[in-house]
């Protein structure tokens, strides 16, 4: 299977940046509450999950919903 081509990144708008910062705050809280010390994440399309508020929130939700947390 060939690797996905890198996705062209556009600068975030101030609104998107604010939403991303809120998502990261949620993830930091979920990490703190779950006791997770490390994790790995990636996307299928070569985009950066770290710059996508929905992806960051999904990881936070996954940590919160994990039975091991």
BELWO-V524346 format. One line per field, one symbol per residue. ss: DSSP state (H for helix, E for strand, L for the rest). phi: phi as a letter, one per 40 degrees, with the letter a starting at -180 (. if undefined). psi: psi as a letter, one per 40 degrees, with the letter a starting at -180 (. if undefined). Layout:
# BELWO-V524346
ss->???
phi->???
psi->???
This chain:
# BELWO-V524346
ss->LLLLLLLLLLLLLHHHHHHHHHHHHHHHHHHHHHLLLLLLLLLLLLLLHHHLHHHHHHHHHHHHHLLLL
phi->.ccccdcccbcccdcccccccccccccdccccccgcbaabaabcbgccccbbdccccccdccccccccc
psi->hiiiiihhhiiiidddddddddddddddddddddeheiiiiiideeihddehddddddddddddehde.
